[in-house]
Amino acid sequence: MRLLLAFLLLTFSLVPLSIIFGQTKQSLDVSSFAIEKEQAINQSAFTYSRTDTFSYDLKMVLDAKEIPKFYYTELITPVCETGQCHLVAIKVFWDLVGSYLRFELPADRVLTKLDHKHFEIADYDKLDRILDDPQWPLASYPLQQLIVDSTQQKIDDEIDAYTGATAPFVRKQDNIPGALYTIYTLWEFVYDEFIVGKLYNHTRKMIAAGQIDMEDLLGSKNKNYWRWAVELLQDATVEDNLYPYLWTIMRKGDQYLCYETLHLIEVRNTVVLRDLWQLFQDVAIEKKRDIIGKMEEGPVDDLMLIQMLEYLRKADDPMEQLILKKYLRNKKTLVQSGGQCRG
Amino acid sequence: MAKKTRRKFVQYSALAALISSWGFTFPTSREGFKNDGDRSPSTYQFSREIPIDDSYDVVVAGGGPAGSAAAICAGRLGAKVLLLEATGCLGGMGTSGLVTAFDPMSNGETMLVGGFMRELVDTMYKRGFLGPRETPEVYTRKYHHWTAFQAEGLKLLLDEFTVEAGVEVRFFTRAVDADVDKDAKRVNGVVINNVEGFRYIKAKTFIDCTGDAVFADLCGVQCREAGRDTPKIMPATLPSYFANIEWENATRVGTEHPILLKAIEDGHFTHTDRHLPGMSPISKTMGYLNGGHVFGLNALRCKSLSEGMMLGRKIAQEYFSFFKKYVPGFENIEHATTASVMGVRESRRVVGEYELDFDDYISKREFPDQIGIFNKAVDIHAYDDSLEEFNRYKKAYEDTGRLKPGEQFGIPYAILVPKGWSNLWVAGRCSSSDVKVHGSIRVQPAASMMGQAAGTAAVQSISTGQPGNDLNTSQLVTTLRKWNANLPQASLSKEMTRA
């Protein structure tokens, strides 16, 4: 049994991190992080200078058909443990709108903790989860408040780096004991507003130049791309071929994305109105007020009003009742006053 | 309006401010009334016949975050509601007070604040009324995060929500007296004053959301006053709006920032105030400044409040020139306005059926009758501008008064009920807590949750006949949950928490 366990651990530890963190294939979605020279075209996006000492090339990776897939950079940053400093080398990957995807270590490199203990597989997994959290709770503290009884170590004129025992309020799930400085430094890099902004703008230029297709963004599984595409469409004409994507996004996206997407819908006839009514019935309460608001723009549809009354009789949620009653009251007033064309 | 007449006898503080403005003197014999040596101990007897107005299910005094929530939620439940507001807009501190940032609503893992407040902030985001850096991912998840917003957006939304809920709003209207059955501890009616003069209004239930417990005090509810029942009063702030800020190049200057300390050293400010909550972006070029403490202000004394407003405007000018002269990104700023009401942090708290205390807070107590959960740090600002006091504040804020990420404490229903009163609730800053917990729950999101609970409780009381101080809190929590309040307590109880 012990031999089997040891074999499994050894096998797992040899699996490349790119497979551990792999994702499924879609047109714009990332299918593999392996950057094989014959398949990928590394297009240098720009150079980012953090200090006079360190600068990084941020690169966009395209596939063989020259469709942009993701960005990455190879980061080298100093980390000091008690009495000793060394450099950490790591590759960080972002999607096309600057959201963190994953990290990868160069061959033969590992991350270490206090006392030079190597990260274990679980530590790498936790680091990935922390870096994937834009609201990592410890980021709201200055590093000095997170570390107590520290040994300060000066590395150069630019950066003071130190590690030590963590403050008592730091929770296990937010930290890898002995590696807080490493995590903190990497998290700040991943969410650096300057970098993320640059990536975002670079992709935006590519869309404007027609190098990224709007349908690919809307059809992606990446909800960040949905949000972005919907935002870009606010100032554009929405063609009919995009409507099916928009209905999917309103169903599967969150209430905020649904609200933004509703702006793109033109309630030009009862068909669209009835689609909205169906959507109303399918989604969570947070979206319903906005959908009803959109339906107010449409024509009056007698059949749908009857359905709504029937639905209202069975509705259990008080907020749902409230907004339905308001809609029906407004429509009744409109019909009575003859204030709108009947659909 | 029923044209009946009714003799109303009012004495003591009920019309103190009004009478004072007419040049009459009024009694000053209340215990603990300080700094009143120059006032005459004589009494003026005020009596007059006033019209009786319409009657209501619920009268809410004060249209701030608690009062708006109370009125709208009661209206949505079908009650006939009257909302009295002393200024010309709803929102209170968030609009007239220009405190245009909601205090932390998440514990770093999840959004704690649900119900009406969540609906409000989500709608503000969708409508573009939050600051340019605010997103749901941030305000629903980020630990210790203040959510900046635009005052005008909040005004508009609250107008819309009150109209939609069928709430009758009367602006520029104050509650100036209470008709009370003192033995039964029951309120029968309220005397209001506005441009039409005095009116008497009868209602089944009353909710005090004045922030200063003005109406509860008129009713004779036992209250604790800052400065009378406590050694000191937390300072107030008169916030400002500034325009023409280059946010992209702006340096964030806050508490103890070297630039601030340099200006203090240069003698730029009247006060050596190291605590600066800071400037927050509310639009691409505008910012809201929560800065400049007015120390020693007593919000329950009109003279002190008036002098404080003048001092607050003077201090605001000092911060204006400070940002312009010292802080990168603010070279071209313009001072748009100061708030029209003082940002009071502490004045009066009622003595409720339960007083939420620091032990409850720090032990993260969960109550069966809790009507909200919260995480905000105990935030008791320095009482003066001395270095010693600042260090006291800083140590207390950082070391003892801050719940960790993932943690929360409960706000029980019982702190909304003045002890023994059956049809009166108090929600918001003046609810029943000790000074420390007050330093956490005195803010807008907590006030809104309390308001929603008070409005819902009032309607439940009317429909079931249950008195407020013996309300079935299991039923209340169930109703609040239906309206999307985030109340995760595992067990419910028909009885409220009592001391």
Interface residues (C-beta under 8 A of the other chain):
Chain A: P134 Q135 P137 L138 S140 Q145 F169 R171 D174 D254 Q255 Y256 Y259 E260 I285 E286 D290 D317 P318 M319 L322 K326
Chain B: R76 L77 S106 G108 E109 D122 Y125 K126 P136 E137 V138 R141 K142 Y143 H144 H145 E164 E398 R402 K404 P405 G406 K482 W483 N484
